[in-house]
Amino acid sequence: MEVGSLPVELWRVILAYLPLADLGRCCQVCRAWRELVLSLDNTRWRQLCLRCPECRHPNWPSQPHTEPPSWREALKQHALASRTWAQNGPELQSSACLLFFRRRKDRRVWHVGPGCEFETLRGALAVAGPYDRVVLHPGVYEEQAELALKVPVELVGLGRLGEVALLVCIEQQCPTARLCNLVFMPPWFSTVVYKTSWGHVQLDNCNFEGAQLQIRGPGTCQARFCSFSQGSSAHLLGVVLSLLDSCDFSGSDTASVSVEGPPVSERNWACKHLAALARTFPSCGMSGNSSPRGPPAGSAGGPQPARNNVKKEYVSIEDWQRSTGVDVVCQGTVIEDDWSDGDHSEGEEESRDGEKTNNTKKNPITLDYKITCDNHGLSHLLKPHADGSLPLASSPDPLPVTPEPLNLQQELDRDPEAQMLAASTLGCILKRCLFREGKGGVHLSNYGQARLEGNVFRGLNYAVRCIQNSTIVMLRNEVCECRASGVFLRLSAQGLIAENNIHSNGEAGLDIRKGANPIILCNKIHSGLRSGVVVLGKGKGSIRSNQIYNNKEAGVYILFSGNPVVSGNHIFQGQAAGIAINENGRGIIKENVIKENQWGGVDIRRGGDPILRNNYICYGFSDGVVVGERGRGLIEGNHVYCNKGCGVWVMSSSLPQLLGNYITHNCMYGLAVFCRKDPENLDGREGNWPGQEGMGGEGGSGERRGVEGEGREGQENLNEEGELFAWESDLDSEDERHSARRSISVALVEGNCMSHNGAVGLYVKSSEPLNVFANLVNNNRGTGVAVLQSGQLTRLVTNCILENGRAGVTVEKDCRVELRGNGIYENNGHGVSFSGNGQIVENDVVGNRGYGIQVSGSADIKVLRNRVQPAQACGIAVVGPVKGVVHDNLLFQGHPGNKKTLLQMDPGNESCVLRNNSILRHNNSCTSDPPWVLENPPPRPLASSPSGLSSSQYPSRLGISMTTRISATVESGCHSGSMFCSIL
């Protein structure tokens, strides 16, 4: 009959009445009939699939309400699965081949039940031949002794699932078997209901209630659409390959699936079949699917481009101001009136009057009289690029873009080890399973291997625990609402954890310790009640291209000799620090985007000694980088910008090296170095700062407690096997932990750009020595460099300090400071205001609106071989009972109309010696004289920026030990202590 003789809709109604066999025959009539039959996918094929008592919903159990791509394909896969258990016949050349195929073709069906051929399962198995089918009618079948399967058979329950229950213990002693549509419950003498040590068993649509499935290598297992409830579990010991697909695990007393021991060398016939079946699932490394990305800050999510693509959404500083409630950058920063740059000169006061009309413009200086300083050693950091764009050091706007994380395929392409793990199929393979409401999900131990793909872990104590040199591969799983950490790795465990969605767990999303070394790629780790990733106890790991956000504590927390590589991640919108490195933690932290965190972007303290390199630390609600008590580390090449606190906060009891960083557009200080012993500052000690309320924190100590919940009362110890959380006992001695990678004894600040910050560029209030070399400090709203407390020597050498809103350099009384080889240009206050002790040697102080160099108070100082040209005021002024010498300086007159004395000293001062100073004034009668220039040497600083050097080329310099815990308080009213809560 022609298809066109009836409407297509009517044909579909007619064909919908046909059974499965007739639909198959209709498909073979012609192409038009085939298309008609295939069009019944959502009607007749769906009915046939759901009415089959041996077939559950294709997306059961994790997504039972989601339609499959094709109901016909789901039914086809079920039909094929009912035959694969018997695909183990001998080779064709075998003489027994003909007998084997004949018996399989003519296999018999035995019925068991009341009124059938056999009333007991034992009786049917005694007469069943190879590959026969034993059909169990509804009822409960109990055996008082263990049953042995000695020939391949198929056990099938008749009717709906649950109508056939077996209280048996079966040991398989044959090459293959299939069990379908059965409920297994443990007999009185054993909790193990099925076990095999060398054959293959296929379980389809079976329920295990309070029972155990035990597979021992070289035995194999394939379980499809099975349910393990009421404490049921699957134990796999030394298996080469087993597949658990679309199974439901609930209510476990221990781990739902335990994988123990390395795969045995011997293999059975089903290994080749299972390996082929496992490869039919979309591979994580080959599918090209993007990971379950978290939303970038301020967006709703979506696929992420590669890192070499710039971010689509450009972030301007105005947008950030609107989103954070800051009307104008740094407007909230208050500088106290009593914090002065020294006594103002008349010229400076006049310039401040001019500032009232336009605070961004300086009084004009005739170009003929202005000494050019554009070719100093750091000028290349200020010159426009070839394309006309401004460099970061001089741009009034912050970076508009940040790099995107790589997708998984890009990560695998550059990491052969991860690529090999992504393609591996050894051990236990779990796909599309649901683990819920129990103690544990999957437990691997003693060199066990497992691959988990597309599973859901929900409401457990822990989802995955991998220990004792085991290997885990986790791809595209969801791990949520675990009462402890989601994934534990310890005791030299390893593997690949990629493209998973790990969220809303009671403790860390990932817990890595005791030598574990996994590869963690492209995951979404978020909304945890504690930290996102914790690495401790000599744990390692490579944590790359993940999105870690909205965790209550640190996004990544490294402590107790943890030493991971954390690179290319986006860590944002956390309620505490982005990355915290405490308690002698180490690690390499590079090329991450760390933004919009409530506390410090990166917090280093209590022996933390990381390498922090080439990160973007921005838009935080506190300080960018905090180096707290006893913090160490190499902080190199980072972009720290647009943070509401300081760019970098350093306690003077710490020993960091800050090299080649861009610290710009922060609302408070660019770099602040503090030390104040103030036991009454309880807020700073406890880590409570204004605005912390409502953030969900528990004070400063909450971050430390947040790793594993040490010291909690009234809560269950959620760690497996009662292991205590006192991991400190596994660590090295105190002396060994303090042996750092680099021998340094003085905090070093070298080659950084500190510009466009809301207060002082570099603020020092410290009782320890500090070396500040070859930095560019420009366009900050406050003083360029302010030293307010310095019990030991602070060295400022070969820096460029220009165009800051107040003085270039301010040194208060009782400070010890050496200024050598600096270029101090065109600042809005004095060039140098010095009230302490020390030296001012071989500096160029040009174009500043106040005095060039003002020395005041009872300072003991040497002012030697400087070149000074003020804009309109005095060149060098000695005010008060200053002690010391001022000699061999060269002073240039600024403007011809400036009648002030270029070299001025109080008449009553007899303790300061002026000697061999040269003063150059304008000759009004000769207007053709060439303008003055700085030559022999050229404008200082003479050294170029060392930011291009590797860390091994930097000098390692001084040792500080300080055991007193201190809290710091910022002068000038900015905040009480670091805006990052002190963890004490």
N, C-alpha and C positions, 0 to 999 in steps of 0.2 A: 504494500500500500504506500502510495506516495505521501511524503510528509506534507506537501503543499495542499493536499486535499482537505485538511482540517487546520484551523488556527493553531498556532504554537501553544497558546495557553491551554487549549483543550487537550492537546497531546500530553502536556505536562500533567494534567489531571489524570489522564488514563494511565500513563506510565507510573504514576505515584502508587498505583495499586499492585505493581508487580513485585514479586519477591526478589531476593538478591540474585539468585541464579538466572532468572529470566532477564533481569536488568543487564547482566553480563552478556547474555546472548544478543540482546538488542544492540549493545555497543558494537557488535561485530557485523551488523547488517550493512551499514554504509556510513559515510562520514556525516551525513545529515542526522541520522539516527544517533550516532555517537555524541554529536553536539547536544542533541536534545536530552540524552541521558545525563550527560555531564552537567547540564544546566539545573539538574534537580539537587544540587549540592546542599542547599539550605532547607530542603523539604524532605524528599524521600531518603536521601543518603543520611541526613541527620537523624531521621526516625530509626533507620536500620542500625545506626551506630549506637544510639542511646538505648535501644530496646535489647541489644545484645547483653545477656546476663554476665558475660565474661569481659565486658569492655566498659570502663568508666569514661567519664568526660575526658577528652584529650588533654585538657589543661588542668586536670585534677592533680594534686590537691591545692596548689598555691594560687591558681587563678581559675576556679571552676566556673566563673561567670563570663569569662572571656572566650569569644568564639574562635575556633581554630581557623587557620587559613583555608582548609578544605576538610569537610566531613568525610568525603569519599576517601581522601588520602589517609585520614585517621583510621577508617575501617580497614583499608588495605594493609596498613602497618600492623593492625591487630591480627588480621588473617595470616600474614606472613610470620608473625611471632609465634603463632600456634604450630608452626611446622619446623622452625629453626632448631628446636631442641633435639630433633632426630637426624640432623645433618652430620652424622659422624660415621657413615658407612665405610667399609674397607675400600682400598683402592681397586680399580676395575680389573687389574691383573690378578687379583686374588681369586682362587678357585671357589671360595665361599661366597663370591659376589652375587651370583645368581640366586642362591638360596636366601641371602640377606634381603635383596630387593623383593623377592617373592613374598617373604614373610611380612615385610613391612607393608606391602600392598594389600595383603590379605589379612591384616591384623584383626583380631577379634575384639569385641566390646563385651565386658563383663559388668553386670549390674549388681550392686550391693545395697541391701536394705530389706525391710520387712516385706515378705512375699516375693523376693527376688531370688536369683540363683544362689547368692551368698548373703548371709546375714551379718558376717563380720568381714572387716577389711583384711585380716590375716588370712582367712580362707580364700579370698579372691586372689591375693598375691601369691598364694601357694601354687595356683594353677595357671596364672597369667604367663603368657609367652613374651618374648622380646617385642617391644613397641606396641603391645596391646593397650587398650584404653579401659580403665576401671572407672565406672560411673557410680558415684555415691548418691543415693537418694536422700531426701531431707531426713535429718535425724542426728543423734549424737553417738559417735563411735569411740569407745574407750577400750584401750588395750592395757593389760596389766604387766606387760613385759615389752622390751624393746623390739621393734620391727626392723627387719633388714630387707632392703631392696636389692635383690641379686640379679635382676634382669631389668633392662630399660622399660619403664612403664609410664603411662600418663594417668594421673589421678585427677578426676574432674568432678566437682560438686554440681548437682542438678538443682535448678531453681535459682532463687535469688541468693545473693551473698548473705551469709549468716544462717541459712537453713541447714547447712551441713557443717557440723563441728567435730573436730578430731581431738581427742585427749590421748595423744600417742607420743612416743619418742621413736623417730625413724632414723636409721643409719643407712645411708646410701652406699652400696658396695658394687655399683655398676657404672658404666661410662656416662650415662645420661638419664635424666628423668624430668618430668614436667608435672607441676601441681597447679591447679587452677580452681578458682571460685570456692576456696575452702577457708574455714576458720580453725586456727591452731590454738589449743590451750594446753598448758603443761599437765602431764599426768602426775600422779601422787609421788612418784619416785624420782623425777628429774624436771628441771626447768628448761632443759634443752629439748626442743620438739623436732628439730631436724638438723642433721649434721652429715657432712661428707668430707673426706680427706683426700680424694683423688678424682672423683667424677664431677660432672657438670649438672647443676640443677637449675631449672627455669621455673620461677614463681610468677604466676599471673593472677592478679585480682584476688589475693589472699589476705586474710587478717591474722595477725599474731597478737594474742591477748595474754600479757604476763608471761611471755615465752621468749626463748632465745633461739636464734638461727646461728649455727656455727659452721663456718667454712674454713677448712685448713688446706693450704697449698700442698700439692698442685691442683687441688679442687677449685672449681670456679662456680660462680653464681650469677644469674641474671634475674633480678626482681623488678617486675613492672606493676604499677598501680596497686601496691601492697600497703597495708596499714599495720604499723607497730604501735600498740597502745598498752596502757596499764603496766608500764615498766618493761615492755618488750625491747629487745635490742638485737643487733646483728654483730657478731664477733668474727672478724676475718684475721686469720693468723698465717702469715707468710704467703698470702695469695699473690699469684702472678697477675691476674686480671679478673675483676668482677665488676658488674654493672648494676647499680641500683637506680632505676629511672622512675620518676613520678611516684614516689612513696611518701607516706605520711608517718612521721614519728612524733609521738606525744606521750607525756607523762612518764618520762624515763627517770629511773632512780639513779642511774649512773650515766655514762655516755650512751646515746642511742646507737651509734656506730663506732666500734672500736677496731682499729687497724693496727696490728702488732707484728713486728718482725719484718725483715727484708724479704722481697719476693724470692721464692725458691727457684732453683735453676731448672728443675723439671717442669714441663708444660703438658697439659692435656689437649685433647682435640679441639676444645671450644675456645682456646685462646685466640686462634686466628680469626674465628668467627666474631668474637667480642671486640677484637681490635678493629675489624672492619666496621662493625656496628657503631663503635665509639667515634670513628672518623666521619660517620654520616651526620653527626651533630655539627652545627656551625662552630668552627674553631675561633677562639678569641683572637688568635694572632692573624688569621686569614680573612676574617669576616669584614674587617674595616669598619665595623660599627663603632660609633663613639661611645665613650664611657658614660656612666650615669653622672653627668656633670652636675656640680652644684652651681647655683647662680652666681655670676660675678656680682660684686657689690653694686646694688642698685638696679639689677636686672632680674628678669624672670627666668633665666636659664636659656638652654638651647645648645645646639652643637657648637663646639669650640674649634677655632682654627688652630693651625700649627703655631709654634712659638715664634717662628720667623715672620708671621703675619702680625701686623700691629692691631691693637685693640680697636674695635669698631667705634666704641663710645669714647669720645675724647673728654677728658676730665679737666676742666679749667679750675683755677683757684676760686673763681666766683661761684661756680657750681658747688664746690666743696664748702664754701662759706655759707651758702644758703642751706645746704643739707645739715651742717653742724651748728647752725645758729650763730656763726661768727660774722658780724656785719662787715668788718674790715679786717684784713689780716693783721694779727698782733694788736688789735685795738684794745683787747682786754689786758694787755701787759702793762703793769704799773711800775714805774721806776721812781723810787722814793726821792723826795726833794732833798733829803740830807745826804743822798749818795751823789756826790758831785764829782766833776772831773777836775777838781782843784779850783782855785780862785779864778774867776773869769777875767780876762783882760778886757779893756775897753773895746778893742776891735771885735772881740768875741761877742760882747754884749750888743754891739751895733749889728753884727751879723744875725743875732737872734731876733732883734727887732725886725730885720728884713724877712726873717723866716715866718713871721706872723702872717704876712701877706701871701707868701708862697713858700711852703716849707720844703719844697723839692728843688728849688733853684738857689744857687749861690750868687752872691754879689759878683758882677762881672769883673773879670781881671783882664787887663789889656794883654793880648796874646804876645806882644813883643816882650813883655816882662815876665811871662810865665815860663818856668823851666820845664821842658818836656821830660816826661818820665815814661813814655809809652813803650820803650824798648827794654824794660827791666826783665829779669830772668823768668818771671812768671806771666809776662804779658801775653804769651800765646794762649793762655787760658781765658783771655778776655776778648781776643780779636774775633770778628765774625768768620764763619766758615766760608769755604769757596762758594757755596750756594746762597750765601747771604744770611743764613740763619745765625742766631746768636748762640754762643756757647753757654753751657749751664751756669758757669760762674758769673756771667754778666746778664743773663736773661732775667727780666722782671717776672716772668711767668714760670711755674714749675713744669716738670715733664708732663706732656699731654698724654703720653701713651706708656703702657707697660707691656712686657712680653707675655704672650699666652703660653700655657703649658702645652707640651707635646701630646698628641694622641697616642694611643697604645701602639698602633702600627709603627709610628715613627720611633717610639722607644725600643720596640723589638728589633727594628732594622739596625739600630746602633748598639745593641747588646746581644751578642750571640748566646750567652748563657740564658738570658730570659727567653729568647726565641726557642731554645731547646726545651726549656721547661714548659712553655706554652703548648708545644707540640707533643709532649710526653703523654703516654697512655698506660703506664705501669700502675699496679696496685689496685686500689678500690676507686671506681669512678661513680660519683653521685651526680645525677642531673635532675633538675626540676623537682627536687624533693622539698618537703615542708617539715621543719623541725620546730616544735612548739611546746610550751608549757611543761618543761622538764628540767632536769639538772644540767645535762650536757648534750651537745650536738654530736660532734665528731671528735674522737680522741685518737691521736696517732702517737705511737711510742716505739722505741727500740728499732730504728731504721725503717719504720713503716712508710708506705707511700700512698697518697690519695690525691684524686683530682675532683674538685667540687666546682660545678658549673651550673649557674641558673637556679640555685637553691634559695630557700627563704628560711632564716633562723630567727625565731621570734619568741620572746618571753622565757628564755632559758637562763640558767646561771651563767653559762658561757656557751658560745657557739662552736668554736673550734679550739682545740688544745693540741699543740704539736710539740713534742719533746723528744729527747734522746736521739739526736741525729736523724730524725724523721724528715720527710720531704712532703710539703703540701703545695698544691697548685689550686688557687681559688680564683675563679673567673666569673664575673657578673653575678655574684650572689648578693642577697640583702641580709644584713646582720643588724638586728634592731631589738631594743628593749631588753637586753640582757642585764641581769642584776649585777654581775661583775663585769670585767672587760669582755669585749666581743671575741677577740682572737688572741690567744696566748701562744707565744713561741719562746721556747727556752731550751737549755741544754743542747746547744749546737744544732737546733732545728734550722731548716732552710726551706726555700721554695719561692714561689711566685704568687703574689696577691695583687690582682689587677682588675680594674673596672668594677669593683664592688661598691655597694651603697651601704656604708656602715654608720649607723646613726642611733641616737636616743638610747645609748647604753649607760648603765649605772656608774661605770668607771671608764677606763680608757677604751677607745675603740680598738686599738691595737696595743698589745703589751709585749715588748721584746726584751728579753733578758738572758743572762747566763750563757753568753756566747752564741745566741741565735743570730742568724745572718740571712734574713729573707730579702727578696726584691719586691718592693711595694710600689706599684705603678698605677697612675690614672684612676685612683679611687676617689670616692666622695665620702669624706669622713666628717660628720657634722652632728650638731645638736646633742652632744654627749653631756652628761651631768658632771663629768670631770674632764680630763684632757682628751685630745684626739688621739695622739700617738705617744706612748711612753717607751723610752729606751733606757734601760738601767742595768746594773750588775754586769758590766762588760758586754752588754748586748751590742750588736752591730746592725747592719742592714743598709740597704740603699732605698731611700724614700724619695721618689721622683714623680713629678707631674701630677700630683694629687691636688684635690681641692679640699681644704681643711677649714671649716668655718663654723661659727656659732656654737663653739664648745664653751662650757662654763669655766673651764680652766685653760691652761696653756694649749695651744694647738698642737705643738710638739714639745714634749718635756723630756729632757736628757739629764740624767743624774747618775751618781754612783758608778763612775767609769764607763757609762754608755758612750759609744763611739760610732754613730751612724754617719752616713752621707745623706744630707737632706738638700735636694736640688730641684729647681724648676717647679716648685709647688706654689699654689696660691693659698695663703693662710690669712683669713680675713674674718671680720665681724665676730671675733672671739670676745668673751666676757672677761678675759684676763689677758695674759701676754700672748703674743703670737708664737714665739719660741722661747722657752726658758731652759737655761743650762745651769744647773746648780749641783752642789755636792760632788765636785770633781768630775762632772760630766765633760765630755769632749765632743768631737765630731767636726765634720766639714759642712758648713751651712752656706750654700752658694746659689746664686741666680734664682732666688725665690722672690715672690711678690708678697709682702707682708703688710697688710693695710687694714685700717678701720678697726683695730683692736682697742678694747677699752683701756688696757694697761699698756706697758711698754711693748713696742713691736718685737724687740729681742731683749731678754733679761739674762744677764750673766752674773753670777755671784757664788760665794762660798766654794771657791776652788774651781769653778767652771772655766774651762780652757779650750774654747772652740776656735776654729778658723771660720770667720764670717766674711764672705767674699762675694762681691758683685750682686748684692741683693737690692731690692726696691722696698724701702721701709717708709711708708707714707700714710697720710690721712688718718693717723692714729689719734685717739682721744687723750693720750698722755704723751710720754716721751718716746722718741724713736728707738734708741738703744740705751739700755740701762746696764752699766757695769757696777754692780754693788759690792758689798763687802767681800774682800778676797777674790774678786773676779779677775780673770786673766783673759788671754786670747788675742788673736790677730784679727783685727777688724779692718778690712782692706777693700777698697774699690766699691763701696756701697753708695747707693743714692738714698739719702735720708731727708725727706722733705714733707712739708705740709702737715706736721704733727702739732697738736694743740699744746703740747708741753715743749720740752727741749728737744733738740735734734739728738744729742748724745749726752747722757748723764753719767758721770764717772765719780765714784767715791775714791778718795785718795788712799784708802787701804787696799786698793786694787792695782793690778799691773797690766793694763791692756796696751796694745800697740794699735794706734789708729793711723792707717796709712792710705793715702790716696782716695779718701771718701769725699762725696759731694753732700754737704750738710746745708740745706737751703730751705728758705720759705717756711721755717718753723715759727710757731707763735711766740715762743719764749727764746731762751738762749740757743745759740747754735751748738756749742759744746760747753758744758758746765762741769767743773771739777770741784767737788765739795768734800769737806770733812769738818764736822762739828760734833763734839761730845755734848750731848744735851739729854740727860736722862729724863728731864721733865717733858720732853716732846713725845708723849705717849702716842699721839696720832701717827707721827712718823714711824715710831717703833712698831706699832701694831699694823701699820699699813693702811690707815684710814685717812683718806684725803677728801676734801670737799667734792661732792658730786658722786661719791662712790655708792651712796644709798640707791637701792633699786636695781643694782646691776647683778644681783644674785650672788655676790661674793660673800665669803665668810671671813673677811679680814686677811691680813698678810699671810698667816700660817695656813690658810686654806689651800694655797697652791701646793704646798708640800704634802699636806694631808690628802690632797686630791689625787695623788698617784695611785695609791692602793688603799686609802682609808685607814692608815695606821692610827691607832689610838681611839677609834670609834667605839662608842659604848652602845649596847643594846642592839647591835646588828650582827647578823650571822657572818662568820668567816666564810666567804664565798670561794676561797681558793680550793682547787681540787686536792683531794687526799690530805686535807688538813695542813697543807704547807703554810708555815708562818710567813708573815710579811717582813720579817726582820732580815732582809737581804744583806744588811751591812756585814753580817758574819761571814759572807762569802767573799768579801773584798780584800784587797791588799792592806798592808799596814799603813798607818798615817804617813810615815816617811816615804813609802813607795808612791803613794797617791800624789804627794806633793812634788814629785820629780816631773817637771813639765817638759814639753818638747823643746822649749827655748830657754836659755838662761838669761833672764832679764831682771833688772833691779830698779828701773825707773820707768814709770809710765811714759810712753812715747806718742807724740802727736806730730805726724810728719806727712807733708804732701797733700793735705786736705784743702778743700774749698769750702769756706763757711761764709755764706752770703745770703742777703735778703731775709735774715732772721729778725724776729720781732723785738728782741732786746740786744744784749751783748753778743758779739760773735763768739768770743772765747772768754768765759767767766771762770776765774780761778779763786777758790777760797779753800785752801788746802794746807795741811800740815806736813805734806810729803813733797819730795822733789818731783819736778816735772820737766820734760824736754819737749819744746815746741819748735819744730824745724820746718822751714820751707813750705809754709801754709799760705794760702790766699784768703784774706779776711776782708770782705768788701760789702758795701751797701747794706750793712746791718743797721737797724733803727737805733740801737744804742751804741755804746763804745765798741770799737773793734776788739780790743783785748783789755780786760779789766782784771787786775790781780789785787784782791782785797785781803787775802790772808795767805801768807806763804812763809811758814817757819823755816823751811829749807829752800834750797836754790831752785828757782824757776828760770829756765833758760829759754829765751825767745830769740831764735837765730834764723837769719835769712828768710824772714817772712815778708809778705807783701800785705800791707794794711791800708786800705784806701776807701775813700768815699763813704765812710760810716756816718751815722746820724749824729754822733757825739765825738768824743775824742778818739784819736787813733789808739793810744795805749794809756791806760790809767793804772798806776801802782800806788796803793795806799801805804800808810806808815807801817813800820815793823815788818815789811815784806823784803825778801831777798830775791832780786831779779837781775838777770843779765840780758841786756838788749844788745844784740850784735848783728851787724850786717843786714838789718831790715830796711825795707822801703816803706815809708809812712807818708801817704800822699792824700791831699785834698779831703781830709776829714772835716766835719762840721764843728769840731771843738779843737782843743789843743792837739798838736801832733803827739807829744808825749807829756803826760802829767805824772810826775814822779815824786812820791813822798817817802819811799822806802830806802833800802840800802842796796848797793850793787853797782853795775856799770852800764853806761850807755856808750857803746863803742861802734864807730864806723857805720852809722846809720844815715840814710837819706830821708830828711824830714822836710817835705816840700808841699806848698800849696794848702796848708791847713788854715782854717779860718781863725783859730785862736793863736796862742803862742806856738812857736815851733817846738821848743822843749821848755817845760816849766819844772824846776826843781824846788821843792818847798819842804817846810817842816825842819826836823832835826836829822835829815837824811845824811848818810855817809856814802858818797857817790863819786864816781869818776865819769866825766863826760868828755870823751876823747874822739877826735878825728871824725866828727859828724859833719855832714853838709846840710845846711838848714836854710830854707827860704819860707817865711810865713806869707800868707796872702796879704794881710794888712797890719798885723800886730807885731809883737816883739819876737825876735828869733830865739834867743836863749835867755830865760829869766831865772835868777836865783833868788828865791823869796824865803826869808826867815833864816834861822841859824843853821844853815846847811854846812856840812863838813865835806871836804873833798877837793877835787881839782877839776877845772874846766879848761882844757887846753887843746891846741891844734885843731880847732873846729873852723870850718869855712861857712860864713854866713852871707847870704845874698839878700839884698833888699828886694821886697816884694813889689809894691807899687810905688812909683815916684812920689806920689802924694802922701805916702806913709812916712810921717815924721818921727815915729816912735824909735826908741833906741833898740838897735838890733841885739845888743848884748847888755843885759841889765842885771845888777846885783844890789841888794839892800846895802845902804851905806854903812850900817853898823856891823856887817858881817866881816869878821877877821879870820875865820877858819876855813874859808873857801879860797882857793888859789885860781886866778885867771891868768893864762899864759899862752902866748903864741896863737891867738885866735885871729883869723883874717875876716875882714868885713868888706864886701863889695857893694858899692852903691851906684845908682844910675848917674850918668853924666848928662845933665840936661842940655849942655851946650853941644853935645855931639849925638844927634839922633840917628846917625847911620851906623852906630855900633851894632855888631851882630848880637842876637839874643844869647843869654847865657845857656850853657849846656852842662850836663853832668857827664864828665869824661875822666878817664884815668883814675878810678875805674868808671864804667858806664853805670847807669842807674841800678841801684840795688833793689831787690836781692839779686845776687849774681848767679846763684845756683838755680838750675831748672827744676821743675817739679819731678820728684822721684816716683810719681804714681805709676809710671810704666814699668818700674822695676819689679822683679819677683820678690817674694817675702824673704828669700834666703839672702838677698843683697842688702837688706836693711841692717843697720848696726843693732846689736843687742846690748842693752845698756844697764842697769842698776838693781838691788834686792831690798824688798820691803817686807817686813813681817809685822802684822798688827793684829792682835787677837781681840781687842776691845770692840764689841759690837757698837756701831754708831748709827745714829740717824742724822740726816742732814736737813737743814732748813735753808731755803733760798732767801738771801737778802733781797731787798727791793720789792717785797710783797708779791712775788709771782705765785708761789705756792708753798705749802708747808711740807718740806721734804720733797723727794722726787715724786712726780705724779704717778710713777709706778709704785704700787704698794710694796713697802719693804717686807721681805719674807724673813723673819727673824725667829 
